Amino acid sequence: MFEEGLRLKSQFGAGNIYDFSLGNPNLPPPDRFHQVLRDTVSSCGANGHCYMPQSGFPQVCGAVAGYLTREQGVALTAGEVIMTCGAAGALNVIFKALLDPGDEVLTPSPCFAEYPFYADNHGGVLRTAPTRPDFTLDLAALAAAVTAKTKVLLINSPNNPTGQVYSEASLLALGELLRSKSRDLGRTIFLVSDEPYRKIVYDGTTVPSIFKAYQQSIVATSYSKDLSIAGERIGFAAVHPQARYKAEIMGAMALAIRILGFVNAPALMQRVVAELQGASVDVQAYKRKRDLLCSGLSEAGYEFRVPDGAFYLFPRAPIEDDVAFVRELQQERILTVPGSGFGAPGHIRIAYCVDDQTIVDALPGFRRVMDKLRPKEEE
Amino acid sequence: MFEEGLRLKSQFGAGNIYDFSLGNPNLPPPDRFHQVLRDTVSSCGANGHCYMPQSGFPQVCGAVAGYLTREQGVALTAGEVIMTCGAAGALNVIFKALLDPGDEVLTPSPCFAEYPFYADNHGGVLRTAPTRPDFTLDLAALAAAVTAKTKVLLINSPNNPTGQVYSEASLLALGELLRSKSRDLGRTIFLVSDEPYRKIVYDGTTVPSIFKAYQQSIVATSYSKDLSIAGERIGFAAVHPQARYKAEIMGAMALAIRILGFVNAPALMQRVVAELQGASVDVQAYKRKRDLLCSGLSEAGYEFRVPDGAFYLFPRAPIEDDVAFVRELQQERILTVPGSGFGAPGHIRIAYCVDDQTIVDALPGFRRVMDKLRPKEEE
């Protein structure tokens, strides 16, 4: 995607390509990020860039634990946190630690297109169960998809690609389901919550605590979107303080981060994010982009659910073949991603972490393609 | 190791533990590193921390290619370089790209203790063939160990744990062996050269070019030791410009870095190392430590080969059981690593990337243990 976007931009000029294909945050980091980065570079000393314990600098893990205690409403300590190379790094470390060959990772669909790889990397298999038509959790579908091999239930809220935020009631019900299934199967099913968009939410939406819903849970996240530093690869995994096998999981993750070749999360950025707990980019700016896009696409006849969080819109394609629809949009120099990549054919993903002007300029193209392809039965 | 060292240090006080267990560079980075880091932080702009192409910033890959062209004596371009999270990240990306289930990675032994994991992570199996008693390449042993499943021959020079640097003649002979075996087997055997210690060499030693020895080769390395920034996780892989399947390998590595969860090498450090091509810590300081240690241990009756590079000494243990010997040294609060972890029982690894004073202070303890355990036949 990235490379295809660059190719088209070099062919037509960057200003003539409307690139909605990538979740690459375009807002600047908060001002404090730059100040903290400068201060950390000055203060971290000659040996500040060396190896540290695999889990990260203890004081950094402690700062994260302190913040998580407030965010999740469950008291954490440094020993329950491992700093990672972003959320993608965290998920790979978690899966390496938890999965045995053939173990299944179950996730609601649509889901992030890389999840199947993350499970497969470590001998696991990704299984999906559909969400409801509004992309909320379908507990019955998840329950039906649990098998004797299910080791992990993976959720992502706010969701990529749908922007859906799962309600507290649905998470509590999910916790109940996992307790019951674990009991029936005589093995622990872990809940892994991939939540890098937790702070990117709109209209007073809050993202409920995972740790309050289920004890056998692990949070994986990054500072990529909070701070617009996706290229720096910094995030963490945190294990519920009352999780069964907690010590074994922490030990297995410390081994996994080493042998997978990460070794540890980047030293300088660990120190930087420790000072920026709770900070985030200007979420109102993403809300403005969302509203601009939703209002324009709605007028053009697109159908979608207005997202509660993240910076993705996931409208229905007006034709069955979403790949063909994405190709039509490309003719207007608009880059989007087919929903089939997320396990949801018949949709497209529009990443609206772009300049407002890109949205304004792309809307006529979005409209022309809709006018061309929309079923004409109402005429 | 790291955690055990910290535990003992907290028990006895850091100044009372002689920790030779870790390859954690203790020299400060070159002065220019700090200046370049400050300048890069100032100049890289609000969006300088975002995603970039998976292989890294094109200008960074270009800077690396320019330097490698001089170092390897073979002309490289940016498209042959992928920036990685250190050499460990590079090796995992390379193995993910190259290995099919059951493929074998063959390496001379003793070897870095993590290699078996790196192969296993991606469905491969590490096989070893012994080096000669002086730790030089034993071509006949390697030839005998090649099987129909050998996909990669992996070398590490200067070597961890032995400090051996393979000669140009032995590398040319290795290239000839691999060409001949590839022809016989009807499949390409790739030579992967893990060379993070390339710049840490003594007494006029030079590390010969891999690319000149064999076209089907990939270099993996990091700036961890050159610049004493091991915690920042920055390195690269570079594919020989005339390698067969070069485009496929580069594409597979760009996919691998993404799906393994690295996504890309840390953005800020990419820009920093681009400005520091060829820079290194004060190698003479490591030489001084090597000489101090070798002279003291030799007087105490230790037997070893004086290393040409890296910052490891790999002496023989005076008793057969190297783990027991390491435990005896621990009684003197001296931390080392048993050779059996590197596939060479009967040896220990001493990482001398420590303060000179640590070496001076530890020598009496090294002597006492040798006096206690050395066979007494000469009396």
Chai-1 contact restraints between the chains, C-beta under 6 A:
chainA,res_idxA,chainB,res_idxB,connection_type,confidence,min_distance_angstrom,max_distance_angstrom,comment,restraint_id
A,F2,B,P53,contact,1.0,0.0,6.0,A-B,restraint_1
A,N24,B,C50,contact,1.0,0.0,6.0,A-B,restraint_2
A,N24,B,Y51,contact,1.0,0.0,6.0,A-B,restraint_3
A,P28,B,A46,contact,1.0,0.0,6.0,A-B,restraint_4
A,L37,B,V41,contact,1.0,0.0,6.0,A-B,restraint_5
A,R38,B,V41,contact,1.0,0.0,6.0,A-B,restraint_6
A,V41,B,L37,contact,1.0,0.0,6.0,A-B,restraint_7
A,V41,B,R38,contact,1.0,0.0,6.0,A-B,restraint_8
A,V41,B,V41,contact,1.0,0.0,6.0,A-B,restraint_9
A,A46,B,P28,contact,1.0,0.0,6.0,A-B,restraint_10
A,H49,B,I229,contact,1.0,0.0,6.0,A-B,restraint_11
A,H49,B,G231,contact,1.0,0.0,6.0,A-B,restraint_12
A,H49,B,E232,contact,1.0,0.0,6.0,A-B,restraint_13
A,C50,B,N24,contact,1.0,0.0,6.0,A-B,restraint_14
A,C50,B,A230,contact,1.0,0.0,6.0,A-B,restraint_15
A,C50,B,G231,contact,1.0,0.0,6.0,A-B,restraint_16
A,Y51,B,N24,contact,1.0,0.0,6.0,A-B,restraint_17
A,Y51,B,A230,contact,1.0,0.0,6.0,A-B,restraint_18
A,Y51,B,G231,contact,1.0,0.0,6.0,A-B,restraint_19
A,M52,B,G231,contact,1.0,0.0,6.0,A-B,restraint_20
A,P53,B,F2,contact,1.0,0.0,6.0,A-B,restraint_21
A,A88,B,G261,contact,1.0,0.0,6.0,A-B,restraint_22
A,A88,B,V263,contact,1.0,0.0,6.0,A-B,restraint_23
A,G89,B,G261,contact,1.0,0.0,6.0,A-B,restraint_24
A,N92,B,G261,contact,1.0,0.0,6.0,A-B,restraint_25
A,E114,B,I259,contact,1.0,0.0,6.0,A-B,restraint_26
A,F117,B,I259,contact,1.0,0.0,6.0,A-B,restraint_27
A,I229,B,H49,contact,1.0,0.0,6.0,A-B,restraint_28
A,A230,B,C50,contact,1.0,0.0,6.0,A-B,restraint_29
A,A230,B,Y51,contact,1.0,0.0,6.0,A-B,restraint_30
A,G231,B,H49,contact,1.0,0.0,6.0,A-B,restraint_31
A,G231,B,C50,contact,1.0,0.0,6.0,A-B,restraint_32
A,G231,B,Y51,contact,1.0,0.0,6.0,A-B,restraint_33
A,G231,B,M52,contact,1.0,0.0,6.0,A-B,restraint_34
A,G231,B,A267,contact,1.0,0.0,6.0,A-B,restraint_35
A,E232,B,H49,contact,1.0,0.0,6.0,A-B,restraint_36
A,E232,B,P266,contact,1.0,0.0,6.0,A-B,restraint_37
A,E232,B,A267,contact,1.0,0.0,6.0,A-B,restraint_38
A,R233,B,P266,contact,1.0,0.0,6.0,A-B,restraint_39
A,I259,B,F117,contact,1.0,0.0,6.0,A-B,restraint_40
A,G261,B,A88,contact,1.0,0.0,6.0,A-B,restraint_41
A,G261,B,G89,contact,1.0,0.0,6.0,A-B,restraint_42
A,G261,B,N92,contact,1.0,0.0,6.0,A-B,restraint_43
A,V263,B,A88,contact,1.0,0.0,6.0,A-B,restraint_44
A,P266,B,E232,contact,1.0,0.0,6.0,A-B,restraint_45
A,P266,B,R233,contact,1.0,0.0,6.0,A-B,restraint_46
A,P266,B,P266,contact,1.0,0.0,6.0,A-B,restraint_47
A,A267,B,G231,contact,1.0,0.0,6.0,A-B,restraint_48
A,A267,B,E232,contact,1.0,0.0,6.0,A-B,restraint_49
